[in-house]
Amino acid sequence: MWVRSGVLIVFLGILGVPPPISAGNVLAVYPHFGFSHFKVVMPILNELATRGHDITVISYVKNPHAVAFPNYEELLISAPGEDQSSTTINLVPLTENTPTRSLPVLIREYKALHDEGQKTCGHLFASGHIERVVERHRKKPYDLFLTEYFNSDCQLAMAKLMNLPIIGLSTCALMPYYYDRIDLPDTPAFIQSEFVGFAGQLKWHERLLNFIQAKLLKFLYKYHSNRADNMVIRKYLGVEIDVEEVARTQTAFIFGNQHYSLMGSRPQSLQFVEIGGVHITKKAEKELPENISNFLNRSNEGVIFISWGSMVRASSIDKDKLTAILEVLQHQPLRIIWKWEGDETPKTDSSKFLFIKWAPQLALLCHPKVKLFWSHGGLLGTTESVHCGKPLLVTPIYGDQFLNAFSVQNRGMGLKLDYEDITIPNLKQAFTELRKKSYAQRSVQISKIFNEREKAPLEIAIWSVEHVIKNGLVAAELLQSPGIELNGFIYHSLDSIALIFISVVLLIIILSYMCRGKPSTPANKKLGKPKRS
C-alpha cells in the first residue's frame, strides 16, 4: 500500500499536479442565472475536482467541463433541456442604461437585485435539491459550503442546518452590505461600493452620496432582503434561521474578484481574499477561430475590439448612436472586430469590420494586433484587458460598470464615455486622445503589477478552500474579527467619546463657576484721604 501511494505521488509530481490533501466533500451553491457570475467560480470548482475532492454543485448555469470529473455532480435548478445560450447571456437591452448614479437610481437597482434574488431563492427551494443534500449530509457529511455573496442569502440555511464553514465569493466589487460581516472597513470618504462610481478624489457631495448609500443599503438589505430570505426558509423548510447571523458567525473567507492594481489600495480584513483574474487561463489566451485569426493577420495597423459583455445586447443600440459609431470608426486607421448578437449586421465595409456573435474575449485582448478595447465595463472583461495590458474605452450601462470605468480612467489606462454621450464629436475626441502613447504604456505597467503576484489567484483560492476543509469551523472562528460582535455604538467608541465630551463640558462649567466672584479693586486706583470729622 505504501509503495502504491509513493508511486502515485511521484506520478502526480511528473504530471505537475500537486498531490491533494485528504479528499474533502464540498457543497457549492451558485443559484444566480448570470453566466458571467458562474464563469468566475468554474475554475475553482474544476481545480478542486482535479485534486480529488468530491464536489456537489447546485447551480443555474451548467458547467461544460463537469463531465470530465467523476467526482463532480451537478444539481441544476434551471429547466431541463434549457438552452442557456439564450437564457443566461445577451439579456440586457441598452435601453436599460442608467446615465446617472443618483440615490433614486441606486435604490431602484437595489430593489431590482432584491427581486431577482428572491426569484432565485424561489427556484432554489422549489427544486428539491436542498432536502436532497441535507439527507446526504447525514450519511456522508460535507466539509465546506461554497456560495456567492451577491443579492440574497437564503441558501445559507443549508450551511446552518449542516453546521458548515462558509466561503463566499463576490464576482463583482463587494456589495456594501457584506462589509460588516468580515469587519472590512467601508470608509465612505474614499472607498466606493459596487453601486457607485466617481472620478478621482471624491468631492463633498460625492462623499455625502457615498456615505448615504453605504449605510442605507446595509439597512435595507438587513431589514428587507434578509427578512425576506428568512421568510422563504420558514415557508419551505419550517425552521427559524437568521441568515445574517449565519453569515457573520460561519463565514471563513470572502473571495473578491478584484485586485488592487485596478480597484485601488484599501484597508483589508484577513477574511477578504483578492482573487481577481482567477478565471483567466493560458489555454483561453490561444483559442482563436480561423476567421478571426485571418482577419487579425490582415490587419496591418491593428484592431479595435468592441464587446459589451455576455449580458448586454450590443445589437439593441439606438440607431443614431450606431450611425455615429460607424461614421467615426470608418474613418480611423484601425480595423474593427465587434461582438454583435443579431442575425442582421450593420451595412459596412466587410474589409474593415468583422461582426461575430460570440467573442473569444481573452484570446482577442491578448493578441498583439488588438490595440484598444471598447467595453461596457464588466469586471471580467476589464480584468482581462488589464491582464493583457490593453487600453480601454468604457461605456458603462448599469451596476458596478461605472465603478470599473472610473477605476480604468483614474489609473490612466483609458477613458469613460457614457452611452448618452455617444456622438460623432465625442467619439472623435475619445479616439484621438486614446491614440496617445501614454495610455498604452500605462496599461502595460499596470498589467505587469497585476500579473506579478506571490501566488496565482487560483492557487490562493485553492489553498484557502483546503485550509478550511482541514480545519472546519475553527478556521472560520480564528479568522473572524472581534469587531463583528460589537454594536455600532461600541464599535465606533461612541461611549468613550460621549464620556470624554461630557467630562470636558463639566470641567468647563466648573471652572467657569469658580472664576465667578466679586470684582477686585483695580491696582492703579488711588486711595483718597480720610475725611475729617
NUPAKE-273781 format. One record per residue (C-alpha): residue number from 0; chain; x, y, z. Coordinates in pm, 1 decimal, always signed. Example, Ala and Ser with C-alpha at 12.3 -4.5 7.8 and 13.67 -1.06 7.14 Angstrom:
2
PT   k c       xx       yy       zz
PT   0 A  +1230.0   -450.0   +780.0
PT   1 A  +1367.0   -106.0   +714.0
// end
This chain:
533
PT   k c       xx       yy       zz
PT   0 A     +0.0     +0.0     +0.0
PT   1 A   +282.0   +240.1    +91.7
PT   2 A   +460.8   +154.5   -233.5
PT   3 A   +144.3   +227.9   -432.2
PT   4 A    +98.2   +562.8   -255.3
PT   5 A   +459.7   +655.4   -322.5
PT   6 A   +426.9   +570.1   -690.1
PT   7 A   +107.8   +782.2   -712.1
PT   8 A   +279.3  +1084.0   -553.8
PT   9 A   +578.1  +1052.0   -790.2
PT  10 A   +341.6  +1015.6  -1088.5
PT  11 A   +145.5  +1327.5   -989.0
PT  12 A   +472.9  +1515.3   -948.7
PT  13 A   +580.3  +1417.7  -1300.8
PT  14 A   +247.7  +1546.1  -1437.0
PT  15 A   +285.8  +1870.6  -1244.9
PT  16 A    -31.1  +1803.0  -1042.6
PT  17 A     +9.0  +1871.7   -667.0
PT  18 A    -98.1  +1575.4   -452.2
PT  19 A   -430.8  +1660.5   -284.5
PT  20 A   -494.6  +1674.0    +85.7
PT  21 A   -726.2  +1408.3   +224.3
PT  22 A  -1021.1  +1443.2    -12.7
PT  23 A  -1289.4  +1678.6   +111.4
PT  24 A  -1661.7  +1672.6    +48.3
PT  25 A  -1763.2  +2016.6    -77.2
PT  26 A  -2113.2  +2156.1   -128.9
PT  27 A  -2121.1  +2452.6   -369.2
PT  28 A  -2440.6  +2654.4   -424.6
PT  29 A  -2448.3  +2919.7   -700.8
PT  30 A  -2815.1  +2978.5   -791.1
PT  31 A  -2776.0  +3309.6   -979.4
PT  32 A  -2859.7  +3279.6  -1352.2
PT  33 A  -2576.7  +3501.5  -1480.6
PT  34 A  -2322.7  +3315.3  -1692.9
PT  35 A  -2050.7  +3570.0  -1613.2
PT  36 A  -2101.4  +3508.3  -1239.4
PT  37 A  -2060.4  +3132.4  -1268.1
PT  38 A  -1762.7  +3176.1  -1502.3
PT  39 A  -1561.6  +3312.7  -1206.7
PT  40 A  -1614.9  +3009.4   -984.8
PT  41 A  -1583.6  +2738.1  -1252.0
PT  42 A  -1201.1  +2724.7  -1245.7
PT  43 A  -1206.3  +2684.2   -866.6
PT  44 A  -1460.6  +2400.9   -878.3
PT  45 A  -1277.3  +2230.2  -1164.6
PT  46 A   -943.5  +2251.0   -986.3
PT  47 A  -1092.1  +2111.6   -663.3
PT  48 A  -1233.7  +1819.4   -860.7
PT  49 A   -895.6  +1768.2  -1031.0
PT  50 A   -732.0  +1748.4   -688.1
PT  51 A   -964.5  +1467.2   -583.9
PT  52 A  -1226.2  +1647.0   -375.4
PT  53 A  -1588.9  +1538.2   -407.2
PT  54 A  -1790.2  +1832.2   -540.8
PT  55 A  -2167.8  +1867.2   -532.9
PT  56 A  -2279.8  +2180.3   -718.7
PT  57 A  -2627.6  +2330.7   -710.0
PT  58 A  -2636.1  +2591.9   -984.9
PT  59 A  -2846.1  +2751.3  -1254.4
PT  60 A  -2566.5  +2753.6  -1512.1
PT  61 A  -2434.0  +2424.5  -1645.4
PT  62 A  -2058.5  +2361.8  -1623.3
PT  63 A  -1942.5  +2235.0  -1965.4
PT  64 A  -1638.3  +2071.0  -1802.8
PT  65 A  -1831.8  +1874.2  -1539.6
PT  66 A  -1849.5  +1555.8  -1749.4
PT  67 A  -1470.1  +1524.1  -1725.7
PT  68 A  -1485.2  +1467.4  -1348.7
PT  69 A  -1648.4  +1156.2  -1198.3
PT  70 A  -1635.1  +1326.6   -855.8
PT  71 A  -1826.5  +1638.1   -976.8
PT  72 A  -2205.3  +1623.7   -953.0
PT  73 A  -2436.5  +1891.8  -1091.0
PT  74 A  -2781.8  +1956.1   -948.1
PT  75 A  -2930.9  +2213.7  -1183.5
PT  76 A  -3216.2  +2444.6  -1088.6
PT  77 A  -3263.4  +2559.7  -1448.4
PT  78 A  -3530.2  +2393.5  -1660.6
PT  79 A  -3440.1  +2052.7  -1808.6
PT  80 A  -3303.5  +2095.9  -2159.4
PT  81 A  -3298.5  +2474.6  -2128.3
PT  82 A  -3091.7  +2648.4  -2396.4
PT  83 A  -2865.7  +2853.3  -2172.4
PT  84 A  -2713.5  +3036.9  -2466.9
PT  85 A  -3039.4  +3234.5  -2479.3
PT  86 A  -3136.2  +3242.4  -2110.3
PT  87 A  -2809.2  +3333.3  -1936.0
PT  88 A  -2646.4  +3570.4  -2188.3
PT  89 A  -2742.5  +3870.9  -2405.5
PT  90 A  -3030.0  +3957.7  -2172.8
PT  91 A  -2995.9  +4331.9  -2111.8
PT  92 A  -3102.4  +4581.0  -2381.4
PT  93 A  -2920.3  +4912.5  -2399.8
PT  94 A  -3245.6  +5092.1  -2317.8
PT  95 A  -3177.1  +4994.2  -1954.9
PT  96 A  -2867.6  +5213.7  -1929.0
PT  97 A  -2857.1  +5437.3  -1619.5
PT  98 A  -2681.8  +5763.6  -1710.1
PT  99 A  -2654.1  +5892.3  -1350.9
PT 100 A  -2566.8  +5740.2  -1013.5
PT 101 A  -2820.3  +5937.9   -809.5
PT 102 A  -2968.0  +5797.4   -488.3
PT 103 A  -3305.0  +5710.5   -652.2
PT 104 A  -3118.5  +5514.3   -923.2
PT 105 A  -2917.5  +5325.4   -660.0
PT 106 A  -3234.2  +5236.5   -468.0
PT 107 A  -3400.4  +5117.6   -790.3
PT 108 A  -3100.7  +4898.2   -863.7
PT 109 A  -3110.2  +4758.4   -509.8
PT 110 A  -3481.5  +4681.1   -549.6
PT 111 A  -3420.7  +4509.4   -885.0
PT 112 A  -3142.6  +4299.2   -729.4
PT 113 A  -3366.8  +4215.1   -433.6
PT 114 A  -3649.7  +4098.4   -660.8
PT 115 A  -3404.7  +3897.7   -870.2
PT 116 A  -3257.5  +3739.7   -558.2
PT 117 A  -3596.0  +3638.6   -419.0
PT 118 A  -3689.9  +3485.5   -754.4
PT 119 A  -3366.0  +3287.9   -742.7
PT 120 A  -3446.8  +3173.5   -388.3
PT 121 A  -3787.4  +3050.4   -502.9
PT 122 A  -3629.2  +2841.2   -780.8
PT 123 A  -3367.4  +2702.0   -543.4
PT 124 A  -3609.2  +2595.8   -270.2
PT 125 A  -3866.5  +2459.3   -513.9
PT 126 A  -3604.5  +2238.5   -682.6
PT 127 A  -3593.5  +1982.2   -400.1
PT 128 A  -3212.2  +1986.7   -408.1
PT 129 A  -3187.5  +2132.0    -57.3
PT 130 A  -3367.4  +1838.3   +104.3
PT 131 A  -3156.1  +1604.2   -110.3
PT 132 A  -2818.9  +1737.9     +8.7
PT 133 A  -2929.9  +1765.8   +372.5
PT 134 A  -3024.6  +1396.9   +363.2
PT 135 A  -2689.5  +1309.1   +203.3
PT 136 A  -2507.5  +1503.3   +474.0
PT 137 A  -2642.0  +1261.0   +735.2
PT 138 A  -2473.9   +969.5   +556.2
PT 139 A  -2159.7  +1139.7   +426.8
PT 140 A  -2104.5  +1479.6   +590.8
PT 141 A  -1999.1  +1777.7   +385.5
PT 142 A  -1689.2  +1968.3   +498.2
PT 143 A  -1742.8  +2310.4   +343.2
PT 144 A  -2012.2  +2533.6   +192.7
PT 145 A  -1913.9  +2745.5   -109.4
PT 146 A  -2154.9  +3010.2   -237.8
PT 147 A  -2188.4  +3354.4   -393.6
PT 148 A  -2243.5  +3668.1   -187.7
PT 149 A  -2445.5  +3885.7   -422.2
PT 150 A  -2815.8  +3963.9   -379.2
PT 151 A  -2962.5  +3702.0   -143.3
PT 152 A  -2861.2  +3475.9   +144.9
PT 153 A  -3144.2  +3221.7   +158.5
PT 154 A  -2902.1  +2943.0    +56.4
PT 155 A  -2715.8  +2988.5   +386.7
PT 156 A  -2991.2  +2785.9   +554.1
PT 157 A  -2803.7  +2477.0   +428.3
PT 158 A  -2480.5  +2587.9   +596.2
PT 159 A  -2670.7  +2635.1   +922.4
PT 160 A  -2854.6  +2302.3   +908.2
PT 161 A  -2526.5  +2117.5   +835.1
PT 162 A  -2310.1  +2340.8  +1060.4
PT 163 A  -2056.8  +2409.7   +783.8
PT 164 A  -1794.4  +2683.4   +742.9
PT 165 A  -1871.2  +2917.5   +453.2
PT 166 A  -1654.5  +3066.5   +181.2
PT 167 A  -1842.4  +3335.1     -9.1
PT 168 A  -1749.2  +3470.4   -349.5
PT 169 A  -1815.6  +3823.9   -471.5
PT 170 A  -1794.7  +3818.7   -851.3
PT 171 A  -1811.4  +4199.8   -866.7
PT 172 A  -1691.1  +4470.7   -630.0
PT 173 A  -1815.5  +4377.4   -283.5
PT 174 A  -2171.6  +4484.6   -209.0
PT 175 A  -2185.1  +4739.7    +77.9
PT 176 A  -2399.9  +4513.2   +295.6
PT 177 A  -2128.7  +4246.0   +322.4
PT 178 A  -1851.8  +4464.4   +466.0
PT 179 A  -1960.5  +4438.1   +829.9
PT 180 A  -1975.2  +4057.2   +817.0
PT 181 A  -1596.9  +4039.4   +799.2
PT 182 A  -1515.9  +4373.8   +965.0
PT 183 A  -1392.8  +4517.8   +635.5
PT 184 A  -1375.4  +4898.7   +666.2
PT 185 A  -1605.1  +5080.2   +423.0
PT 186 A  -1468.0  +5434.3   +490.3
PT 187 A  -1708.2  +5626.9   +261.7
PT 188 A  -1464.3  +5918.7   +239.0
PT 189 A  -1273.4  +5725.9    -28.4
PT 190 A  -1392.0  +5363.9    -62.7
PT 191 A  -1664.3  +5320.3   -325.3
PT 192 A  -1900.8  +5024.1   -322.8
PT 193 A  -2040.8  +4825.1   -615.2
PT 194 A  -2331.8  +5067.8   -652.9
PT 195 A  -2145.8  +5393.2   -720.7
PT 196 A  -1864.9  +5528.5   -933.6
PT 197 A  -1681.9  +5859.6   -911.7
PT 198 A  -1368.1  +6001.6  -1069.1
PT 199 A  -1056.7  +6056.0   -857.4
PT 200 A  -1073.8  +6204.7   -509.7
PT 201 A  -1436.6  +6242.8   -401.5
PT 202 A  -1589.8  +6587.5   -380.2
PT 203 A  -1800.7  +6670.9    -75.3
PT 204 A  -2136.6  +6593.6   -242.4
PT 205 A  -1994.8  +6263.5   -374.4
PT 206 A  -1873.6  +6172.5    -26.4
PT 207 A  -2221.2  +6250.2   +103.5
PT 208 A  -2389.2  +6023.4   -152.5
PT 209 A  -2126.6  +5754.9    -93.1
PT 210 A  -2190.1  +5770.7   +282.4
PT 211 A  -2569.8  +5761.1   +248.2
PT 212 A  -2575.7  +5468.7     +2.8
PT 213 A  -2327.4  +5266.3   +210.4
PT 214 A  -2535.5  +5298.4   +527.8
PT 215 A  -2882.8  +5296.2   +368.1
PT 216 A  -2822.1  +4985.8   +155.8
PT 217 A  -2687.7  +4797.9   +458.8
PT 218 A  -3008.0  +4885.7   +643.5
PT 219 A  -3231.9  +4785.3   +350.9
PT 220 A  -3052.9  +4455.6   +295.8
PT 221 A  -3070.9  +4359.4   +663.5
PT 222 A  -3435.2  +4452.0   +725.8
PT 223 A  -3575.5  +4392.7   +376.6
PT 224 A  -3375.5  +4129.7   +185.0
PT 225 A  -3255.0  +3918.3   +477.1
PT 226 A  -3600.7  +3927.9   +634.5
PT 227 A  -3743.0  +3800.8   +304.2
PT 228 A  -3472.4  +3529.1   +297.2
PT 229 A  -3575.1  +3416.3   +644.6
PT 230 A  -3940.3  +3400.5   +537.8
PT 231 A  -3852.0  +3181.6   +237.0
PT 232 A  -3663.1  +2943.4   +466.5
PT 233 A  -3956.8  +2931.3   +708.7
PT 234 A  -4200.6  +2866.9   +423.0
PT 235 A  -4010.4  +2579.2   +260.8
PT 236 A  -3818.2  +2421.8   +549.6
PT 237 A  -4034.4  +2509.4   +850.2
PT 238 A  -3738.1  +2631.2  +1059.3
PT 239 A  -3637.4  +2967.3  +1203.2
PT 240 A  -3294.6  +3072.6  +1074.8
PT 241 A  -3138.7  +3418.9  +1079.5
PT 242 A  -2921.3  +3422.0   +766.1
PT 243 A  -2733.0  +3734.2   +873.9
PT 244 A  -2618.6  +3562.1  +1192.6
PT 245 A  -2520.3  +3251.3   +995.6
PT 246 A  -2308.4  +3459.8   +757.4
PT 247 A  -2148.2  +3653.0  +1041.7
PT 248 A  -2055.4  +3350.7  +1254.4
PT 249 A  -1977.5  +3083.0   +992.9
PT 250 A  -1800.1  +3275.2   +714.4
PT 251 A  -1429.3  +3194.0   +691.8
PT 252 A  -1335.2  +3387.0   +377.1
PT 253 A  -1492.4  +3607.0   +112.6
PT 254 A  -1318.3  +3578.6   -223.2
PT 255 A  -1322.7  +3911.6   -407.8
PT 256 A  -1293.9  +3907.6   -786.5
PT 257 A  -1065.0  +4209.9   -783.1
PT 258 A   -704.6  +4325.5   -745.1
PT 259 A   -563.4  +4646.3   -602.3
PT 260 A   -388.5  +4734.2   -929.3
PT 261 A   -732.7  +4808.1  -1076.3
PT 262 A   -960.4  +4875.8   -778.9
PT 263 A   -708.5  +5059.9   -560.5
PT 264 A   -542.9  +5003.1   -224.6
PT 265 A   -765.3  +4991.6    +82.2
PT 266 A   -771.4  +4870.5   +445.8
PT 267 A   -811.8  +4494.0   +449.5
PT 268 A   -950.8  +4210.3   +658.1
PT 269 A   -785.5  +3868.4   +684.2
PT 270 A  -1115.6  +3724.5   +566.4
PT 271 A  -1121.4  +3918.5   +238.3
PT 272 A   -905.3  +3746.4    -24.0
PT 273 A   -836.9  +3912.5   -360.8
PT 274 A   -851.8  +3657.1   -644.3
PT 275 A   -910.5  +3892.4   -937.8
PT 276 A   -824.6  +3713.6  -1262.6
PT 277 A   -895.2  +3365.1  -1125.9
PT 278 A  -1093.6  +3282.5  -1441.2
PT 279 A   -800.1  +3364.4  -1673.6
PT 280 A   -623.0  +3060.8  -1821.0
PT 281 A   -333.0  +3022.0  -2061.5
PT 282 A   -545.8  +2791.9  -2277.0
PT 283 A   -815.7  +3059.1  -2321.0
PT 284 A   -549.8  +3306.1  -2439.1
PT 285 A   -491.7  +3091.0  -2750.3
PT 286 A   -848.0  +2995.3  -2850.9
PT 287 A   -896.0  +3194.9  -3172.0
PT 288 A  -1126.7  +3067.9  -3450.3
PT 289 A   -982.4  +3069.0  -3800.7
PT 290 A  -1198.9  +3353.8  -3935.6
PT 291 A  -1092.3  +3585.3  -3653.3
PT 292 A   -727.2  +3481.6  -3679.8
PT 293 A   -725.6  +3551.1  -4054.8
PT 294 A   -887.4  +3893.0  -4003.7
PT 295 A   -623.4  +3982.7  -3743.4
PT 296 A   -338.5  +3870.6  -3965.1
PT 297 A   -462.3  +4100.8  -4243.9
PT 298 A   -489.8  +4399.6  -4006.4
PT 299 A   -155.0  +4572.1  -4055.3
PT 300 A   -240.6  +4880.9  -3848.1
PT 301 A   -415.1  +4686.6  -3573.5
PT 302 A   -769.4  +4629.9  -3445.9
PT 303 A  -1025.9  +4784.1  -3211.8
PT 304 A  -1217.7  +4511.3  -3033.2
PT 305 A  -1573.8  +4603.8  -2927.7
PT 306 A  -1763.6  +4385.7  -2680.5
PT 307 A  -2021.8  +4490.0  -2426.7
PT 308 A  -2015.6  +4163.5  -2238.3
PT 309 A  -2222.7  +3848.4  -2208.9
PT 310 A  -2530.5  +4016.9  -2059.8
PT 311 A  -2569.6  +4335.0  -2269.0
PT 312 A  -2714.9  +4310.3  -2620.5
PT 313 A  -2498.7  +4546.5  -2826.4
PT 314 A  -2733.5  +4491.8  -3121.6
PT 315 A  -3007.2  +4678.2  -2927.5
PT 316 A  -2816.8  +5006.0  -2970.9
PT 317 A  -3011.0  +5318.3  -3070.8
PT 318 A  -2997.1  +5391.1  -3444.1
PT 319 A  -2849.3  +5740.4  -3408.6
PT 320 A  -2569.3  +5613.0  -3187.7
PT 321 A  -2493.5  +5325.0  -3422.6
PT 322 A  -2473.0  +5570.4  -3712.2
PT 323 A  -2230.6  +5790.7  -3517.2
PT 324 A  -2011.9  +5493.6  -3420.5
PT 325 A  -1992.3  +5358.6  -3775.2
PT 326 A  -1914.9  +5703.3  -3916.9
PT 327 A  -1621.6  +5757.6  -3680.2
PT 328 A  -1483.4  +5403.4  -3695.1
PT 329 A  -1492.1  +5400.0  -4076.1
PT 330 A  -1256.4  +5699.1  -4092.4
PT 331 A   -991.4  +5592.4  -3842.2
PT 332 A   -697.7  +5362.4  -3932.4
PT 333 A   -769.7  +5056.0  -3717.8
PT 334 A   -996.1  +4772.3  -3830.9
PT 335 A  -1288.9  +4658.6  -3612.7
PT 336 A  -1394.7  +4328.0  -3454.7
PT 337 A  -1738.8  +4372.6  -3293.8
PT 338 A  -1938.6  +4127.1  -3084.0
PT 339 A  -2285.4  +4159.6  -3240.0
PT 340 A  -2566.6  +3924.9  -3135.9
PT 341 A  -2821.6  +3998.8  -3408.3
PT 342 A  -2850.2  +3796.6  -3728.2
PT 343 A  -2864.5  +4116.5  -3932.1
PT 344 A  -2539.1  +4313.2  -3908.3
PT 345 A  -2489.4  +4682.3  -3990.1
PT 346 A  -2413.5  +4761.9  -4354.4
PT 347 A  -2040.8  +4835.7  -4354.2
PT 348 A  -1721.2  +4770.8  -4543.4
PT 349 A  -1653.9  +4399.1  -4479.0
PT 350 A  -1280.1  +4453.6  -4525.7
PT 351 A  -1290.4  +4699.7  -4233.8
PT 352 A  -1544.7  +4537.5  -3999.1
PT 353 A  -1587.3  +4182.3  -3868.5
PT 354 A  -1908.3  +4112.8  -3671.1
PT 355 A  -1911.3  +3798.8  -3452.5
PT 356 A  -2191.1  +3657.5  -3235.4
PT 357 A  -1959.3  +3527.1  -2966.6
PT 358 A  -1609.3  +3656.5  -2895.0
PT 359 A  -1313.2  +3458.5  -2757.7
PT 360 A  -1250.8  +3767.6  -2549.6
PT 361 A   -929.6  +3681.7  -2365.1
PT 362 A   -758.1  +3546.0  -2676.5
PT 363 A   -850.7  +3861.6  -2867.4
PT 364 A   -739.3  +4100.7  -2595.0
PT 365 A   -400.9  +3930.6  -2559.1
PT 366 A   -338.8  +3926.9  -2935.2
PT 367 A    -69.3  +4182.7  -3031.1
PT 368 A   -281.9  +4318.7  -3318.3
PT 369 A   -557.1  +4436.1  -3079.7
PT 370 A   -471.8  +4793.8  -2981.0
PT 371 A   -787.7  +4910.5  -2799.3
PT 372 A  -1082.6  +4751.3  -2620.4
PT 373 A  -1421.4  +4928.7  -2623.1
PT 374 A  -1601.9  +4770.9  -2330.9
PT 375 A  -1914.5  +4821.6  -2119.1
PT 376 A  -1703.4  +4797.3  -1803.7
PT 377 A  -1797.8  +4449.0  -1685.9
PT 378 A  -1542.1  +4329.7  -1433.3
PT 379 A  -1440.2  +4013.7  -1621.5
PT 380 A  -1363.8  +4196.4  -1946.2
PT 381 A  -1196.8  +4484.2  -1762.1
PT 382 A   -979.5  +4239.7  -1566.5
PT 383 A   -884.8  +4055.5  -1886.2
PT 384 A   -786.9  +4384.0  -2051.4
PT 385 A   -568.0  +4470.4  -1752.0
PT 386 A   -411.8  +4123.2  -1767.6
PT 387 A   -332.0  +4168.4  -2139.1
PT 388 A   -217.4  +4529.9  -2096.9
PT 389 A   -463.3  +4692.4  -2337.9
PT 390 A   -610.8  +5045.9  -2302.9
PT 391 A   -986.9  +5080.1  -2283.7
PT 392 A  -1275.8  +5299.4  -2385.4
PT 393 A  -1551.8  +5219.5  -2136.4
PT 394 A  -1924.3  +5282.5  -2180.5
PT 395 A  -2092.6  +5172.0  -1854.7
PT 396 A  -2456.8  +5064.5  -1867.3
PT 397 A  -2554.9  +4963.6  -1510.4
PT 398 A  -2430.6  +4836.3  -1174.2
PT 399 A  -2059.1  +4812.6  -1098.4
PT 400 A  -1966.3  +4912.6  -1454.0
PT 401 A  -1948.9  +5279.7  -1350.2
PT 402 A  -1707.7  +5198.1  -1068.5
PT 403 A  -1493.8  +4989.4  -1306.0
PT 404 A  -1498.6  +5261.0  -1574.1
PT 405 A  -1371.5  +5524.8  -1332.3
PT 406 A  -1109.4  +5280.8  -1199.1
PT 407 A   -974.3  +5247.8  -1553.8
PT 408 A   -981.1  +5624.0  -1610.1
PT 409 A   -832.7  +5707.9  -1269.1
PT 410 A   -535.5  +5480.9  -1340.0
PT 411 A   -463.3  +5630.8  -1681.8
PT 412 A   -549.8  +5312.6  -1873.0
PT 413 A   -840.0  +5456.6  -2068.6
PT 414 A  -1143.6  +5682.4  -2081.7
PT 415 A  -1505.6  +5664.4  -1971.0
PT 416 A  -1766.2  +5761.1  -2232.7
PT 417 A  -2128.5  +5748.4  -2118.7
PT 418 A  -2385.2  +5589.9  -2350.3
PT 419 A  -2579.5  +5915.9  -2367.3
PT 420 A  -2262.0  +6094.0  -2484.6
PT 421 A  -2200.8  +5875.7  -2791.0
PT 422 A  -2188.6  +6136.1  -3067.5
PT 423 A  -1955.4  +6194.8  -3361.5
PT 424 A  -1760.8  +6482.2  -3194.6
PT 425 A  -1723.9  +6295.2  -2863.4
PT 426 A  -1610.8  +5975.0  -3034.0
PT 427 A  -1355.0  +6158.2  -3248.8
PT 428 A  -1217.3  +6328.5  -2938.9
PT 429 A  -1201.6  +5999.9  -2742.8
PT 430 A  -1021.0  +5805.3  -3016.8
PT 431 A   -778.5  +6093.7  -3075.8
PT 432 A   -696.2  +6103.9  -2704.6
PT 433 A   -656.0  +5725.9  -2674.7
PT 434 A   -402.4  +5722.5  -2959.3
PT 435 A   -155.4  +5891.2  -2721.4
PT 436 A   +123.5  +5652.5  -2622.1
PT 437 A    +73.7  +5722.7  -2252.3
PT 438 A   -242.5  +5505.8  -2237.7
PT 439 A    -72.0  +5200.9  -2390.6
PT 440 A   +236.8  +5249.8  -2172.3
PT 441 A    +33.0  +5288.2  -1854.6
PT 442 A   -175.2  +4977.9  -1941.4
PT 443 A   +143.3  +4770.9  -1980.8
PT 444 A   +281.5  +4900.0  -1649.5
PT 445 A    -34.6  +4810.1  -1458.2
PT 446 A    -60.2  +4474.6  -1637.0
PT 447 A   +286.8  +4389.6  -1507.6
PT 448 A   +181.9  +4460.9  -1149.1
PT 449 A   -147.5  +4273.4  -1193.1
PT 450 A    +33.8  +3962.9  -1316.0
PT 451 A   +332.4  +3971.6  -1076.7
PT 452 A   +192.0  +3812.2   -761.6
PT 453 A   +341.8  +3590.6   -495.3
PT 454 A    +87.6  +3323.7   -591.0
PT 455 A   -155.5  +3292.3   -880.2
PT 456 A   -520.1  +3374.4   -795.3
PT 457 A   -627.8  +3011.1   -840.5
PT 458 A   -351.1  +2890.5   -607.1
PT 459 A   -463.0  +3138.6   -340.7
PT 460 A   -825.8  +3028.5   -372.9
PT 461 A   -743.4  +2656.3   -356.7
PT 462 A   -514.8  +2699.0    -55.8
PT 463 A   -791.4  +2890.1   +126.9
PT 464 A  -1051.8  +2624.6    +45.2
PT 465 A   -830.6  +2335.8   +154.5
PT 466 A   -731.1  +2521.7   +471.5
PT 467 A  -1098.0  +2544.3   +571.8
PT 468 A  -1167.5  +2182.7   +466.8
PT 469 A   -888.7  +2066.0   +700.7
PT 470 A   -975.2  +2292.1   +995.3
PT 471 A  -1353.1  +2340.6   +968.7
PT 472 A  -1533.4  +2599.0  +1175.7
PT 473 A  -1223.0  +2652.0  +1389.8
PT 474 A  -1058.6  +2815.5  +1087.1
PT 475 A  -1358.2  +3046.0  +1048.1
PT 476 A  -1365.2  +3125.2  +1419.9
PT 477 A   -997.5  +3224.8  +1436.8
PT 478 A  -1017.2  +3437.5  +1122.0
PT 479 A  -1313.0  +3640.2  +1245.3
PT 480 A  -1251.5  +3982.5  +1393.6
PT 481 A  -1389.4  +4054.1  +1744.9
PT 482 A  -1543.2  +4364.5  +1587.0
PT 483 A  -1826.5  +4166.7  +1426.2
PT 484 A  -1973.0  +4101.7  +1772.2
PT 485 A  -1993.6  +4469.2  +1869.6
PT 486 A  -2283.6  +4703.7  +1811.6
PT 487 A  -2217.5  +5028.2  +1626.4
PT 488 A  -2218.0  +5238.5  +1943.9
PT 489 A  -1931.6  +5043.6  +2099.4
PT 490 A  -1750.9  +4962.5  +1771.0
PT 491 A  -1703.9  +5332.5  +1693.1
PT 492 A  -1616.6  +5411.2  +2059.7
PT 493 A  -1913.0  +5647.5  +2085.1
PT 494 A  -1946.7  +5559.9  +2455.7
PT 495 A  -1586.7  +5671.2  +2520.2
PT 496 A  -1628.8  +5982.0  +2303.9
PT 497 A  -1951.8  +6067.8  +2491.1
PT 498 A  -1781.3  +6022.2  +2830.0
PT 499 A  -1484.8  +6241.0  +2728.6
PT 500 A  -1718.5  +6505.4  +2584.6
PT 501 A  -1935.1  +6514.6  +2897.6
PT 502 A  -1624.8  +6534.0  +3121.4
PT 503 A  -1481.1  +6825.1  +2920.8
PT 504 A  -1814.8  +7010.0  +2931.2
PT 505 A  -1844.4  +6957.3  +3308.7
PT 506 A  -1486.2  +7078.4  +3362.1
PT 507 A  -1557.3  +7394.3  +3164.0
PT 508 A  -1874.1  +7456.7  +3366.3
PT 509 A  -1691.3  +7404.9  +3698.2
PT 510 A  -1400.7  +7632.1  +3603.3
PT 511 A  -1642.1  +7897.4  +3481.3
PT 512 A  -1829.2  +7882.7  +3813.5
PT 513 A  -1509.1  +7900.1  +4018.7
PT 514 A  -1387.0  +8202.3  +3825.0
PT 515 A  -1700.7  +8394.2  +3912.9
PT 516 A  -1670.3  +8631.5  +4214.3
PT 517 A  -1664.2  +8992.8  +4329.2
PT 518 A  -1463.8  +9216.8  +4100.2
PT 519 A  -1128.0  +9305.5  +4256.5
PT 520 A  -1013.8  +9670.5  +4316.4
PT 521 A   -802.6  +9796.2  +4027.3
PT 522 A   -437.5  +9810.6  +4120.4
PT 523 A   -394.1 +10159.9  +3982.5
PT 524 A   -688.6 +10311.4  +4175.7
PT 525 A   -572.2 +10592.7  +4409.7
PT 526 A   -688.8 +10591.5  +4772.0
PT 527 A   -845.4 +10918.4  +4877.1
PT 528 A   -764.3 +11093.4  +5212.8
PT 529 A   -994.5 +11017.2  +5504.4
PT 530 A  -1245.4 +11291.2  +5573.6
PT 531 A  -1207.4 +11493.9  +5896.1
PT 532 A  -1482.8 +11477.5  +6144.9
// end
